[in-house]
Amino acid sequence: MAGFALSCLLTLPPWPMYRHNPLKWLPVQESGTEDKKPAERKLKRHTKN
């Protein structure tokens, strides 16, 4: 229980040492699959060997 409390104390608050080099996330990219109809998608069929 003490280890859990210590790890929460170290990781949950927004400490300045963790915010020194923030991660830069990529912007959301639209894949374009929502506007395709299911019939237009190519279905992969597995062949038996």
CHARMM-style PDB file with segment names, atoms N, HN, CA, C and O in Angstrom:
ATOM      1  N   MET     1       0.831  -1.186   0.000  1.00  0.00      PROA
ATOM      2  CA  MET     1       0.000   0.000   0.000  1.00  0.00      PROA
ATOM      3  C   MET     1       0.881   1.258   0.000  1.00  0.00      PROA
ATOM      4  O   MET     1       0.554   2.253  -0.647  1.00  0.00      PROA
ATOM      5  N   ALA     2       1.980   1.202   0.719  1.00  0.00      PROA
ATOM      6  HN  ALA     2       2.246   0.394   1.245  1.00  0.00      PROA
ATOM      7  CA  ALA     2       2.877   2.359   0.780  1.00  0.00      PROA
ATOM      8  C   ALA     2       3.542   2.594  -0.583  1.00  0.00      PROA
ATOM      9  O   ALA     2       3.739   3.740  -0.988  1.00  0.00      PROA
ATOM     10  N   GLY     3       3.883   1.523  -1.280  1.00  0.00      PROA
ATOM     11  HN  GLY     3       3.723   0.592  -0.951  1.00  0.00      PROA
ATOM     12  CA  GLY     3       4.476   1.657  -2.608  1.00  0.00      PROA
ATOM     13  C   GLY     3       3.508   2.279  -3.606  1.00  0.00      PROA
ATOM     14  O   GLY     3       3.908   3.082  -4.447  1.00  0.00      PROA
ATOM     15  N   PHE     4       2.239   1.908  -3.511  1.00  0.00      PROA
ATOM     16  HN  PHE     4       1.914   1.254  -2.827  1.00  0.00      PROA
ATOM     17  CA  PHE     4       1.219   2.493  -4.382  1.00  0.00      PROA
ATOM     18  C   PHE     4       1.060   3.983  -4.094  1.00  0.00      PROA
ATOM     19  O   PHE     4       0.972   4.788  -5.021  1.00  0.00      PROA
ATOM     20  N   ALA     5       1.022   4.349  -2.828  1.00  0.00      PROA
ATOM     21  HN  ALA     5       1.093   3.695  -2.075  1.00  0.00      PROA
ATOM     22  CA  ALA     5       0.891   5.762  -2.452  1.00  0.00      PROA
ATOM     23  C   ALA     5       2.101   6.571  -2.925  1.00  0.00      PROA
ATOM     24  O   ALA     5       1.945   7.690  -3.414  1.00  0.00      PROA
ATOM     25  N   LEU     6       3.284   6.019  -2.782  1.00  0.00      PROA
ATOM     26  HN  LEU     6       3.410   5.110  -2.384  1.00  0.00      PROA
ATOM     27  CA  LEU     6       4.490   6.714  -3.230  1.00  0.00      PROA
ATOM     28  C   LEU     6       4.511   6.877  -4.739  1.00  0.00      PROA
ATOM     29  O   LEU     6       4.867   7.944  -5.241  1.00  0.00      PROA
ATOM     30  N   SER     7       4.135   5.832  -5.471  1.00  0.00      PROA
ATOM     31  HN  SER     7       3.846   4.966  -5.063  1.00  0.00      PROA
ATOM     32  CA  SER     7       4.135   5.947  -6.932  1.00  0.00      PROA
ATOM     33  C   SER     7       3.070   6.930  -7.412  1.00  0.00      PROA
ATOM     34  O   SER     7       3.296   7.641  -8.392  1.00  0.00      PROA
ATOM     35  N   CYS     8       1.925   6.988  -6.754  1.00  0.00      PROA
ATOM     36  HN  CYS     8       1.741   6.410  -5.959  1.00  0.00      PROA
ATOM     37  CA  CYS     8       0.893   7.978  -7.107  1.00  0.00      PROA
ATOM     38  C   CYS     8       1.386   9.386  -6.825  1.00  0.00      PROA
ATOM     39  O   CYS     8       1.136  10.296  -7.616  1.00  0.00      PROA
ATOM     40  N   LEU     9       2.077   9.582  -5.722  1.00  0.00      PROA
ATOM     41  HN  LEU     9       2.281   8.843  -5.079  1.00  0.00      PROA
ATOM     42  CA  LEU     9       2.609  10.894  -5.376  1.00  0.00      PROA
ATOM     43  C   LEU     9       3.651  11.361  -6.392  1.00  0.00      PROA
ATOM     44  O   LEU     9       3.742  12.554  -6.684  1.00  0.00      PROA
ATOM     45  N   LEU    10       4.433  10.427  -6.928  1.00  0.00      PROA
ATOM     46  HN  LEU    10       4.358   9.459  -6.690  1.00  0.00      PROA
ATOM     47  CA  LEU    10       5.477  10.796  -7.882  1.00  0.00      PROA
ATOM     48  C   LEU    10       4.955  11.016  -9.302  1.00  0.00      PROA
ATOM     49  O   LEU    10       5.540  11.797 -10.052  1.00  0.00      PROA
ATOM     50  N   THR    11       3.879  10.349  -9.683  1.00  0.00      PROA
ATOM     51  HN  THR    11       3.404   9.714  -9.074  1.00  0.00      PROA
ATOM     52  CA  THR    11       3.458  10.395 -11.089  1.00  0.00      PROA
ATOM     53  C   THR    11       2.200  11.202 -11.355  1.00  0.00      PROA
ATOM     54  O   THR    11       2.066  11.741 -12.454  1.00  0.00      PROA
ATOM     55  N   LEU    12       1.280  11.317 -10.425  1.00  0.00      PROA
ATOM     56  HN  LEU    12       1.388  10.879  -9.532  1.00  0.00      PROA
ATOM     57  CA  LEU    12       0.012  11.971 -10.711  1.00  0.00      PROA
ATOM     58  C   LEU    12       0.067  13.504 -10.739  1.00  0.00      PROA
ATOM     59  O   LEU    12      -0.533  14.091 -11.640  1.00  0.00      PROA
ATOM     60  N   PRO    13       0.746  14.188  -9.816  1.00  0.00      PROA
ATOM     61  CA  PRO    13       0.771  15.653  -9.901  1.00  0.00      PROA
ATOM     62  C   PRO    13       1.571  16.122 -11.123  1.00  0.00      PROA
ATOM     63  O   PRO    13       2.504  15.444 -11.551  1.00  0.00      PROA
ATOM     64  N   PRO    14       1.207  17.275 -11.680  1.00  0.00      PROA
ATOM     65  CA  PRO    14       1.951  17.800 -12.838  1.00  0.00      PROA
ATOM     66  C   PRO    14       3.257  18.467 -12.401  1.00  0.00      PROA
ATOM     67  O   PRO    14       3.353  19.694 -12.374  1.00  0.00      PROA
ATOM     68  N   TRP    15       4.229  17.679 -12.069  1.00  0.00      PROA
ATOM     69  HN  TRP    15       4.151  16.682 -12.090  1.00  0.00      PROA
ATOM     70  CA  TRP    15       5.514  18.193 -11.609  1.00  0.00      PROA
ATOM     71  C   TRP    15       6.229  18.923 -12.743  1.00  0.00      PROA
ATOM     72  O   TRP    15       6.130  18.498 -13.894  1.00  0.00      PROA
ATOM     73  N   PRO    16       6.949  20.014 -12.450  1.00  0.00      PROA
ATOM     74  CA  PRO    16       7.685  20.750 -13.497  1.00  0.00      PROA
ATOM     75  C   PRO    16       8.774  19.914 -14.164  1.00  0.00      PROA
ATOM     76  O   PRO    16       9.103  20.150 -15.326  1.00  0.00      PROA
ATOM     77  N   MET    17       9.334  18.949 -13.453  1.00  0.00      PROA
ATOM     78  HN  MET    17       9.067  18.758 -12.508  1.00  0.00      PROA
ATOM     79  CA  MET    17      10.388  18.125 -14.056  1.00  0.00      PROA
ATOM     80  C   MET    17       9.830  17.241 -15.176  1.00  0.00      PROA
ATOM     81  O   MET    17      10.553  16.900 -16.113  1.00  0.00      PROA
ATOM     82  N   TYR    18       8.557  16.871 -15.084  1.00  0.00      PROA
ATOM     83  HN  TYR    18       7.970  17.148 -14.323  1.00  0.00      PROA
ATOM     84  CA  TYR    18       7.952  16.065 -16.138  1.00  0.00      PROA
ATOM     85  C   TYR    18       7.466  16.935 -17.290  1.00  0.00      PROA
ATOM     86  O   TYR    18       7.357  16.452 -18.417  1.00  0.00      PROA
ATOM     87  N   ARG    19       7.174  18.198 -17.034  1.00  0.00      PROA
ATOM     88  HN  ARG    19       7.263  18.590 -16.118  1.00  0.00      PROA
ATOM     89  CA  ARG    19       6.634  19.089 -18.050  1.00  0.00      PROA
ATOM     90  C   ARG    19       7.732  19.879 -18.758  1.00  0.00      PROA
ATOM     91  O   ARG    19       7.431  20.751 -19.573  1.00  0.00      PROA
ATOM     92  N   HSD    20       8.993  19.591 -18.463  1.00  0.00      PROA
ATOM     93  HN  HSD    20       9.238  18.882 -17.801  1.00  0.00      PROA
ATOM     94  CA  HSD    20      10.121  20.316 -19.049  1.00  0.00      PROA
ATOM     95  C   HSD    20      10.204  20.104 -20.560  1.00  0.00      PROA
ATOM     96  O   HSD    20      10.395  21.070 -21.299  1.00  0.00      PROA
ATOM     97  N   ASN    21      10.067  18.891 -21.025  1.00  0.00      PROA
ATOM     98  HN  ASN    21       9.912  18.107 -20.424  1.00  0.00      PROA
ATOM     99  CA  ASN    21      10.107  18.556 -22.449  1.00  0.00      PROA
ATOM    100  C   ASN    21       8.799  17.874 -22.847  1.00  0.00      PROA
ATOM    101  O   ASN    21       8.737  16.645 -22.880  1.00  0.00      PROA
ATOM    102  N   PRO    22       7.753  18.646 -23.148  1.00  0.00      PROA
ATOM    103  CA  PRO    22       6.464  18.013 -23.471  1.00  0.00      PROA
ATOM    104  C   PRO    22       6.509  17.307 -24.820  1.00  0.00      PROA
ATOM    105  O   PRO    22       7.268  17.690 -25.710  1.00  0.00      PROA
ATOM    106  N   LEU    23       5.695  16.283 -24.956  1.00  0.00      PROA
ATOM    107  HN  LEU    23       5.079  15.972 -24.233  1.00  0.00      PROA
ATOM    108  CA  LEU    23       5.599  15.555 -26.214  1.00  0.00      PROA
ATOM    109  C   LEU    23       4.759  16.346 -27.200  1.00  0.00      PROA
ATOM    110  O   LEU    23       3.748  16.944 -26.831  1.00  0.00      PROA
ATOM    111  N   LYS    24       5.183  16.345 -28.457  1.00  0.00      PROA
ATOM    112  HN  LYS    24       6.004  15.859 -28.757  1.00  0.00      PROA
ATOM    113  CA  LYS    24       4.409  17.009 -29.501  1.00  0.00      PROA
ATOM    114  C   LYS    24       3.677  15.922 -30.277  1.00  0.00      PROA
ATOM    115  O   LYS    24       4.299  15.113 -30.966  1.00  0.00      PROA
ATOM    116  N   TRP    25       2.359  15.911 -30.161  1.00  0.00      PROA
ATOM    117  HN  TRP    25       1.854  16.568 -29.601  1.00  0.00      PROA
ATOM    118  CA  TRP    25       1.548  14.888 -30.782  1.00  0.00      PROA
ATOM    119  C   TRP    25       1.253  15.271 -32.220  1.00  0.00      PROA
ATOM    120  O   TRP    25       1.187  16.453 -32.555  1.00  0.00      PROA
ATOM    121  N   LEU    26       1.078  14.277 -33.059  1.00  0.00      PROA
ATOM    122  HN  LEU    26       1.132  13.316 -32.786  1.00  0.00      PROA
ATOM    123  CA  LEU    26       0.716  14.515 -34.447  1.00  0.00      PROA
ATOM    124  C   LEU    26      -0.743  14.942 -34.535  1.00  0.00      PROA
ATOM    125  O   LEU    26      -1.566  14.524 -33.720  1.00  0.00      PROA
ATOM    126  N   PRO    27      -1.064  15.775 -35.525  1.00  0.00      PROA
ATOM    127  CA  PRO    27      -2.475  16.142 -35.681  1.00  0.00      PROA
ATOM    128  C   PRO    27      -3.288  14.953 -36.178  1.00  0.00      PROA
ATOM    129  O   PRO    27      -2.745  14.011 -36.754  1.00  0.00      PROA
ATOM    130  N   VAL    28      -4.581  15.011 -35.950  1.00  0.00      PROA
ATOM    131  HN  VAL    28      -5.022  15.777 -35.482  1.00  0.00      PROA
ATOM    132  CA  VAL    28      -5.478  13.937 -36.373  1.00  0.00      PROA
ATOM    133  C   VAL    28      -5.571  13.938 -37.887  1.00  0.00      PROA
ATOM    134  O   VAL    28      -5.807  14.979 -38.499  1.00  0.00      PROA
ATOM    135  N   GLN    29      -5.385  12.777 -38.489  1.00  0.00      PROA
ATOM    136  HN  GLN    29      -5.193  11.931 -37.992  1.00  0.00      PROA
ATOM    137  CA  GLN    29      -5.469  12.655 -39.943  1.00  0.00      PROA
ATOM    138  C   GLN    29      -6.712  11.862 -40.298  1.00  0.00      PROA
ATOM    139  O   GLN    29      -6.988  10.814 -39.714  1.00  0.00      PROA
ATOM    140  N   GLU    30      -7.447  12.372 -41.252  1.00  0.00      PROA
ATOM    141  HN  GLU    30      -7.223  13.224 -41.726  1.00  0.00      PROA
ATOM    142  CA  GLU    30      -8.624  11.667 -41.728  1.00  0.00      PROA
ATOM    143  C   GLU    30      -8.193  10.548 -42.661  1.00  0.00      PROA
ATOM    144  O   GLU    30      -7.442  10.789 -43.606  1.00  0.00      PROA
ATOM    145  N   SER    31      -8.649   9.343 -42.415  1.00  0.00      PROA
ATOM    146  HN  SER    31      -9.258   9.147 -41.647  1.00  0.00      PROA
ATOM    147  CA  SER    31      -8.235   8.218 -43.243  1.00  0.00      PROA
ATOM    148  C   SER    31      -9.090   8.107 -44.497  1.00  0.00      PROA
ATOM    149  O   SER    31      -8.645   7.522 -45.485  1.00  0.00      PROA
ATOM    150  N   GLY    32     -10.294   8.648 -44.487  1.00  0.00      PROA
ATOM    151  HN  GLY    32     -10.655   9.123 -43.685  1.00  0.00      PROA
ATOM    152  CA  GLY    32     -11.142   8.603 -45.665  1.00  0.00      PROA
ATOM    153  C   GLY    32     -11.906   7.308 -45.822  1.00  0.00      PROA
ATOM    154  O   GLY    32     -12.528   7.096 -46.863  1.00  0.00      PROA
ATOM    155  N   THR    33     -11.885   6.432 -44.832  1.00  0.00      PROA
ATOM    156  HN  THR    33     -11.380   6.604 -43.987  1.00  0.00      PROA
ATOM    157  CA  THR    33     -12.602   5.165 -44.957  1.00  0.00      PROA
ATOM    158  C   THR    33     -14.068   5.293 -44.573  1.00  0.00      PROA
ATOM    159  O   THR    33     -14.867   4.411 -44.890  1.00  0.00      PROA
ATOM    160  N   GLU    34     -14.434   6.374 -43.898  1.00  0.00      PROA
ATOM    161  HN  GLU    34     -13.785   7.090 -43.641  1.00  0.00      PROA
ATOM    162  CA  GLU    34     -15.818   6.512 -43.481  1.00  0.00      PROA
ATOM    163  C   GLU    34     -16.751   6.786 -44.654  1.00  0.00      PROA
ATOM    164  O   GLU    34     -17.910   6.375 -44.629  1.00  0.00      PROA
ATOM    165  N   ASP    35     -16.252   7.486 -45.695  1.00  0.00      PROA
ATOM    166  HN  ASP    35     -15.310   7.820 -45.715  1.00  0.00      PROA
ATOM    167  CA  ASP    35     -17.137   7.864 -46.788  1.00  0.00      PROA
ATOM    168  C   ASP    35     -17.282   6.772 -47.842  1.00  0.00      PROA
ATOM    169  O   ASP    35     -18.090   6.916 -48.760  1.00  0.00      PROA
ATOM    170  N   LYS    36     -16.526   5.694 -47.735  1.00  0.00      PROA
ATOM    171  HN  LYS    36     -15.870   5.577 -46.990  1.00  0.00      PROA
ATOM    172  CA  LYS    36     -16.659   4.597 -48.695  1.00  0.00      PROA
ATOM    173  C   LYS    36     -17.805   3.684 -48.296  1.00  0.00      PROA
ATOM    174  O   LYS    36     -18.049   3.450 -47.112  1.00  0.00      PROA
ATOM    175  N   LYS    37     -18.488   3.184 -49.277  1.00  0.00      PROA
ATOM    176  HN  LYS    37     -18.290   3.374 -50.239  1.00  0.00      PROA
ATOM    177  CA  LYS    37     -19.555   2.224 -49.011  1.00  0.00      PROA
ATOM    178  C   LYS    37     -18.939   0.848 -48.797  1.00  0.00      PROA
ATOM    179  O   LYS    37     -17.856   0.579 -49.316  1.00  0.00      PROA
ATOM    180  N   PRO    38     -19.589  -0.017 -48.059  1.00  0.00      PROA
ATOM    181  CA  PRO    38     -19.021  -1.357 -47.829  1.00  0.00      PROA
ATOM    182  C   PRO    38     -18.818  -2.142 -49.119  1.00  0.00      PROA
ATOM    183  O   PRO    38     -17.912  -2.973 -49.189  1.00  0.00      PROA
ATOM    184  N   ALA    39     -19.629  -1.905 -50.136  1.00  0.00      PROA
ATOM    185  HN  ALA    39     -20.365  -1.230 -50.080  1.00  0.00      PROA
ATOM    186  CA  ALA    39     -19.486  -2.637 -51.387  1.00  0.00      PROA
ATOM    187  C   ALA    39     -18.249  -2.182 -52.163  1.00  0.00      PROA
ATOM    188  O   ALA    39     -17.725  -2.937 -52.982  1.00  0.00      PROA
ATOM    189  N   GLU    40     -17.779  -0.963 -51.917  1.00  0.00      PROA
ATOM    190  HN  GLU    40     -18.205  -0.350 -51.252  1.00  0.00      PROA
ATOM    191  CA  GLU    40     -16.615  -0.444 -52.634  1.00  0.00      PROA
ATOM    192  C   GLU    40     -15.304  -0.938 -52.047  1.00  0.00      PROA
ATOM    193  O   GLU    40     -14.269  -0.878 -52.711  1.00  0.00      PROA
ATOM    194  N   ARG    41     -15.331  -1.418 -50.828  1.00  0.00      PROA
ATOM    195  HN  ARG    41     -16.172  -1.466 -50.289  1.00  0.00      PROA
ATOM    196  CA  ARG    41     -14.113  -1.922 -50.201  1.00  0.00      PROA
ATOM    197  C   ARG    41     -13.757  -3.271 -50.790  1.00  0.00      PROA
ATOM    198  O   ARG    41     -14.632  -4.083 -51.091  1.00  0.00      PROA
ATOM    199  N   LYS    42     -12.465  -3.500 -50.952  1.00  0.00      PROA
ATOM    200  HN  LYS    42     -11.754  -2.841 -50.707  1.00  0.00      PROA
ATOM    201  CA  LYS    42     -12.011  -4.789 -51.469  1.00  0.00      PROA
ATOM    202  C   LYS    42     -11.913  -5.773 -50.315  1.00  0.00      PROA
ATOM    203  O   LYS    42     -11.253  -5.507 -49.310  1.00  0.00      PROA
ATOM    204  N   LEU    43     -12.561  -6.887 -50.465  1.00  0.00      PROA
ATOM    205  HN  LEU    43     -13.098  -7.103 -51.281  1.00  0.00      PROA
ATOM    206  CA  LEU    43     -12.500  -7.928 -49.454  1.00  0.00      PROA
ATOM    207  C   LEU    43     -11.400  -8.909 -49.798  1.00  0.00      PROA
ATOM    208  O   LEU    43     -11.266  -9.335 -50.946  1.00  0.00      PROA
ATOM    209  N   LYS    44     -10.623  -9.259 -48.804  1.00  0.00      PROA
ATOM    210  HN  LYS    44     -10.732  -8.913 -47.872  1.00  0.00      PROA
ATOM    211  CA  LYS    44      -9.567 -10.240 -49.021  1.00  0.00      PROA
ATOM    212  C   LYS    44     -10.144 -11.626 -48.784  1.00  0.00      PROA
ATOM    213  O   LYS    44     -10.755 -11.890 -47.748  1.00  0.00      PROA
ATOM    214  N   ARG    45      -9.951 -12.476 -49.721  1.00  0.00      PROA
ATOM    215  HN  ARG    45      -9.454 -12.262 -50.563  1.00  0.00      PROA
ATOM    216  CA  ARG    45     -10.415 -13.856 -49.569  1.00  0.00      PROA
ATOM    217  C   ARG    45      -9.190 -14.762 -49.485  1.00  0.00      PROA
ATOM    218  O   ARG    45      -8.272 -14.685 -50.302  1.00  0.00      PROA
ATOM    219  N   HSD    46      -9.208 -15.583 -48.515  1.00  0.00      PROA
ATOM    220  HN  HSD    46      -9.954 -15.645 -47.852  1.00  0.00      PROA
ATOM    221  CA  HSD    46      -8.090 -16.518 -48.325  1.00  0.00      PROA
ATOM    222  C   HSD    46      -8.352 -17.763 -49.142  1.00  0.00      PROA
ATOM    223  O   HSD    46      -9.447 -18.327 -49.122  1.00  0.00      PROA
ATOM    224  N   THR    47      -7.340 -18.175 -49.851  1.00  0.00      PROA
ATOM    225  HN  THR    47      -6.451 -17.718 -49.868  1.00  0.00      PROA
ATOM    226  CA  THR    47      -7.478 -19.410 -50.644  1.00  0.00      PROA
ATOM    227  C   THR    47      -6.883 -20.558 -49.863  1.00  0.00      PROA
ATOM    228  O   THR    47      -5.914 -20.398 -49.122  1.00  0.00      PROA
ATOM    229  N   LYS    48      -7.474 -21.701 -50.042  1.00  0.00      PROA
ATOM    230  HN  LYS    48      -8.262 -21.831 -50.645  1.00  0.00      PROA
ATOM    231  CA  LYS    48      -6.968 -22.897 -49.372  1.00  0.00      PROA
ATOM    232  C   LYS    48      -5.857 -23.497 -50.222  1.00  0.00      PROA
ATOM    233  O   LYS    48      -5.991 -23.633 -51.438  1.00  0.00      PROA
ATOM    234  N   ASN    49      -4.774 -23.849 -49.573  1.00  0.00      PROA
ATOM    235  HN  ASN    49      -4.665 -23.738 -48.585  1.00  0.00      PROA
ATOM    236  CA  ASN    49      -3.636 -24.433 -50.289  1.00  0.00      PROA
ATOM    237  C   ASN    49      -3.738 -25.930 -50.349  1.00  0.00      PROA
ATOM    238  OT1 ASN    49      -2.865 -26.587 -50.915  1.00  0.00      PROA
TER     239      ASN     49
END
